[in-house]
């Protein structure tokens, strides 16, 4: 109540980040081709971690993240802008023990990683040169059947959600068979994922993909794009829905309009490229560009590929620009799907007539 803003930016944040980056540069400058050099690097790195600037930056970032995931009730200390301001002004010495306890518990539970603290030199120059990844493809919502599959097969096999809810509720009254502990573990896991979802939707960290039914692959793609430098490149393996689904349309629109999309190569999993994924599932190789090195003409697309060789087939590969996509899908601006270059030629013919 009464919280008008929650901002981690400012001169102190910038000064600490610069100081950390400077210390990190001295670590990297050591010649590590000898054992003595390795030990020197280790010593300098430990000094970096123990420095006042690093500890303050780490605590400030932890505090900011903790505010989104900590419990909001009368029994839990609130993390507010005042808390964060005191951290930035004086570090741990200005924060109460109960506030530190809330932040520490959140850090352990959620494994916070702060890129500007973990990679200070990279962040100071604007981001990574290359980011590659195959992020998890999971809904940010507790899947009850999966949670109870091993812990309680009876609950997992319930015929419908109503029956499963009744069984879960009954666990809280089961003292003898360990049901109460299982119910507590279930509620804790559910609460933790709710906290993750709240952070993704409300923190402003994921303005394009942190909406609707969130999937981890989408927010990872947005994170990877934001992590590259002005001339960097990101390559990510994601479901093709990143370009065609309604929940990710704002992300795809932004990629197209800012010419960040270099290529999207769509594959069917018929040949079990990913053995653990259903054969009917479609995934894509997505390549993204930094703002100072955008796609020259448009993005390169291939759809329904079965293997890497299909990417070199000129009949299957084509270019689409942002105006092309807007013309074909004016309402959603999601990606149109073509099986071959002949479809794309048909698209060009239609555009000429328009």
C-alpha positions in Angstrom: 0.0 0.0 0.0 1.3 3.4 -1.0 4.2 2.0 -3.1 4.5 4.4 -6.0 7.5 2.8 -7.7 10.2 0.2 -7.3 13.4 1.2 -9.2 16.9 -0.3 -9.0 18.4 2.2 -11.4 20.6 5.1 -10.3 24.1 6.5 -9.9 25.0 4.1 -7.1 24.0 1.1 -9.2 26.0 2.4 -12.2 29.1 3.2 -10.0 29.1 -0.2 -8.4 28.7 -1.9 -11.8 31.7 0.1 -13.1 33.8 -0.8 -10.1 33.0 -4.5 -10.4 33.8 -4.4 -14.1 37.1 -2.8 -13.5 38.0 -5.4 -10.9 36.9 -8.2 -13.3 39.2 -6.8 -15.9 42.2 -7.2 -13.6 41.2 -10.8 -13.1 41.1 -11.4 -16.9 44.4 -9.6 -17.4 46.4 -12.2 -15.4 48.5 -14.6 -17.5 47.0 -18.0 -16.5 49.4 -20.2 -18.4 51.2 -21.1 -15.1 50.0 -22.4 -11.8 51.1 -19.2 -10.1 49.0 -17.2 -12.6 46.0 -19.4 -11.9 46.4 -18.8 -8.2 46.8 -15.1 -8.8 43.5 -15.1 -10.7 41.8 -17.0 -7.9 43.0 -14.5 -5.4 41.9 -11.5 -7.4 38.5 -13.1 -8.1 38.0 -13.7 -4.4 38.9 -10.1 -3.7 36.2 -9.1 -6.3 33.6 -11.2 -4.5 34.5 -9.8 -1.1 34.6 -6.1 -2.3 32.1 -3.7 -0.9 30.8 -2.8 -4.4 30.2 -6.4 -5.4 28.4 -7.3 -2.1 26.3 -4.2 -2.3 25.3 -4.8 -5.9 24.5 -8.4 -5.2 22.4 -7.5 -2.2 20.6 -4.7 -4.1 19.7 -7.0 -7.0 18.6 -9.8 -4.6 16.4 -7.3 -2.7 14.8 -6.1 -5.9 13.9 -9.6 -7.0 12.9 -10.8 -3.5 10.1 -8.2 -3.4 8.3 -9.9 -6.3 8.5 -13.5 -4.9 8.3 -13.0 -1.1 5.0 -13.7 0.7 2.7 -10.7 1.0 1.1 -11.2 4.4 1.2 -9.8 7.9 3.7 -12.5 9.1 6.4 -11.6 6.4 8.5 -8.4 6.4 7.7 -6.3 3.3 10.4 -5.4 0.9 9.8 -1.9 -0.5 11.6 0.9 -2.2 12.7 2.1 1.2 14.4 -1.2 1.8 16.2 -1.0 -1.6 17.2 2.6 -1.0 18.9 1.7 2.3 20.7 -1.2 0.6 22.1 1.1 -2.1 23.0 3.8 0.5 24.9 1.6 3.0 24.7 -2.1 2.1 23.9 -4.6 4.8 24.6 -2.2 7.6 21.5 -0.2 6.7 19.1 -3.2 6.5 17.3 -4.8 9.4 17.9 -8.5 10.2 14.3 -9.4 9.3 14.6 -7.8 5.9 17.9 -9.6 5.3 16.3 -12.9 6.3 13.5 -12.5 3.7 16.0 -11.6 1.0 18.3 -14.5 1.8 15.5 -17.0 1.8 14.2 -15.8 -1.6 17.8 -15.9 -3.0 18.2 -19.6 -1.9 14.7 -20.7 -3.0 14.8 -19.0 -6.4 18.5 -19.1 -7.3 18.7 -15.5 -8.4 21.2 -14.8 -11.2 22.0 -11.1 -11.9 23.7 -10.8 -15.2 25.2 -7.3 -14.5 26.8 -8.7 -11.4 27.8 -12.1 -12.7 29.3 -10.8 -15.9 30.2 -7.2 -15.2 32.7 -6.7 -18.0 30.3 -8.0 -20.6 27.5 -5.8 -19.3 29.6 -2.7 -19.3 30.3 -3.1 -23.0 26.7 -3.7 -23.8 26.2 -7.4 -23.7 27.5 -10.7 -25.1 28.9 -11.2 -28.6 27.1 -14.6 -28.9 24.4 -16.3 -26.9 23.4 -19.9 -27.7 20.9 -22.0 -26.0 18.2 -24.7 -25.9 16.1 -23.5 -23.0 13.5 -25.5 -21.2 10.0 -25.7 -22.8 7.8 -25.7 -19.7 4.6 -23.9 -18.6 5.1 -21.6 -15.6 2.4 -23.4 -13.7 2.5 -26.4 -11.4 1.4 -29.5 -13.3 -0.4 -31.5 -10.7 -0.2 -34.9 -12.5 3.5 -34.5 -12.9 4.0 -33.4 -9.3 2.2 -36.4 -7.9 3.3 -39.0 -10.6 5.9 -40.5 -8.2 4.8 -39.0 -4.9 1.2 -40.2 -5.1 0.2 -42.2 -8.2 -3.3 -42.4 -6.9 -3.7 -38.6 -7.0 -2.0 -38.5 -10.4 -4.4 -41.1 -11.8 -7.5 -39.2 -10.6 -10.2 -39.2 -13.4 -10.6 -35.4 -13.4 -9.5 -32.2 -11.7 -12.3 -32.1 -9.2 -11.5 -35.6 -8.0 -7.8 -34.7 -7.9 -8.5 -31.6 -5.9 -10.5 -33.6 -3.3 -7.6 -36.0 -2.9 -5.1 -33.2 -2.5 -7.3 -31.4 0.1 -7.6 -34.7 2.0 -3.8 -34.9 2.3 -3.8 -32.0 4.8 -5.7 -34.1 7.3 -3.5 -37.2 6.9 -1.1 -37.2 9.8 -0.2 -40.9 9.9 0.7 -41.5 6.3 2.8 -38.5 5.6 0.0 -36.8 3.8 0.4 -33.5 5.7 4.0 -33.2 4.7 3.2 -34.0 1.0 0.4 -31.4 1.1 2.9 -28.9 2.5 5.4 -29.7 -0.3 2.7 -29.3 -2.9 1.6 -26.0 -1.6 5.3 -24.8 -1.4 6.0 -25.8 -5.0 2.8 -24.2 -6.2 3.6 -21.0 -4.3 7.1 -20.9 -5.8 5.9 -21.2 -9.4 3.3 -18.5 -8.6 6.2 -16.3 -7.5 8.1 -16.9 -10.7 5.0 -16.1 -12.8 4.4 -12.9 -10.8 8.0 -11.8 -11.4 7.7 -12.5 -15.1 4.4 -10.6 -15.5 4.9 -7.7 -13.1 8.6 -6.8 -12.8 8.9 -5.3 -16.3 11.8 -7.6 -17.0 9.8 -9.5 -19.8 7.5 -6.9 -21.3 6.9 -8.9 -24.5 6.7 -12.5 -23.4 5.7 -12.1 -19.7 2.0 -12.2 -20.4 -0.8 -14.7 -20.8 0.0 -18.4 -20.2 3.8 -18.1 -19.9 6.1 -20.7 -21.2 9.8 -20.7 -20.2 11.0 -20.9 -23.8 9.5 -17.6 -24.6 10.9 -15.6 -21.7 14.3 -17.3 -22.3 14.2 -16.1 -25.9 13.4 -12.6 -24.8 16.2 -12.7 -22.2 18.7 -14.0 -24.7 17.8 -11.2 -27.1 18.3 -8.6 -24.4 21.6 -10.2 -23.4 23.5 -9.7 -26.7 25.5 -6.6 -27.4 24.8 -4.1 -30.2 26.5 -6.2 -32.8 25.9 -9.6 -31.2 23.9 -12.6 -32.3 21.7 -15.0 -30.4 20.8 -18.6 -31.5 18.0 -20.4 -29.7 16.1 -23.7 -30.2 12.4 -23.0 -29.4 9.0 -24.3 -30.4 7.8 -22.8 -33.7 5.0 -21.2 -31.6 7.4 -18.4 -30.9 6.5 -17.0 -34.3 2.9 -18.2 -34.7 1.2 -18.2 -31.3 -1.0 -15.4 -30.0 0.8 -15.4 -26.6 4.2 -14.5 -28.3 2.9 -12.2 -31.0 4.2 -9.0 -29.4 7.7 -10.5 -29.3 7.6 -11.6 -32.9 6.2 -8.2 -34.0 9.0 -6.4 -32.2 11.6 -8.7 -33.8 10.2 -8.1 -37.3 9.8 -4.3 -36.9 13.3 -3.8 -35.5 14.9 -6.2 -38.0 16.2 -8.3 -35.1 15.0 -11.5 -36.7 17.8 -13.0 -38.9 16.3 -16.4 -39.6 13.7 -18.9 -38.4 14.1 -22.5 -39.6 11.2 -24.7 -38.7 11.6 -28.4 -38.2 9.2 -31.3 -37.8 10.4 -33.9 -35.3 9.4 -36.9 -37.4 12.9 -38.3 -37.4 13.2 -37.8 -33.7 15.9 -35.2 -33.8 14.8 -34.7 -30.2 14.0 -38.3 -29.0 12.2 -37.1 -25.8 9.8 -34.9 -27.8 6.7 -36.1 -29.6 7.2 -36.8 -33.3 4.5 -34.4 -34.3 6.1 -31.5 -32.4 7.5 -28.6 -34.4 10.6 -26.6 -33.3 12.7 -23.9 -34.8 16.2 -22.6 -35.0 15.8 -18.9 -34.2 18.7 -16.4 -34.9 18.4 -12.9 -33.5 20.6 -9.8 -34.1 21.8 -6.9 -32.0 20.5 -3.4 -32.7 23.6 -2.1 -34.6 23.8 -5.2 -36.9 20.2 -5.8 -38.0 19.0 -8.2 -40.7 20.0 -6.6 -44.1 16.8 -7.2 -46.2 14.5 -9.4 -44.2 14.5 -12.6 -42.3 15.2 -16.0 -43.9 12.6 -18.7 -43.4 12.3 -22.4 -43.9 9.3 -24.4 -42.8 8.6 -28.2 -42.4 12.2 -29.1 -42.7 13.1 -32.7 -41.8 16.9 -32.3 -41.6 19.7 -29.7 -41.9 20.1 -30.4 -45.6 16.6 -28.9 -46.2 18.0 -25.5 -45.1 20.1 -25.4 -48.3 17.2 -26.1 -50.6 16.5 -22.9 -52.6 12.9 -24.0 -53.3 12.2 -24.1 -49.5 14.1 -21.1 -48.4 12.7 -17.5 -48.7 12.8 -14.0 -47.3 10.0 -12.1 -45.6 10.2 -8.5 -44.4 8.1 -6.8 -41.7 5.8 -5.3 -44.4 5.3 -8.7 -45.9 4.2 -10.2 -42.6 1.9 -7.2 -41.9 0.3 -7.6 -45.3 -0.4 -11.3 -44.9 -1.4 -11.3 -41.2 -2.5 -7.7 -40.5 -4.4 -8.4 -37.3 -1.9 -10.6 -35.4 1.3 -9.9 -37.3 2.4 -13.5 -36.5 4.4 -15.4 -39.0 2.7 -16.9 -42.0 3.7 -20.5 -42.8 4.8 -21.5 -46.3 5.8 -25.0 -47.4 8.0 -23.9 -50.3 9.4 -21.0 -52.3 6.4 -21.4 -54.7 4.1 -20.4 -51.9 6.3 -17.3 -51.3 6.1 -16.4 -55.0 2.3 -16.7 -54.8 2.5 -14.3 -51.9 4.5 -11.8 -53.9 2.0 -12.0 -56.8 -0.9 -11.3 -54.4 1.0 -8.4 -53.0 1.5 -6.9 -56.5 -2.3 -7.2 -57.1 -3.0 -5.5 -53.8 
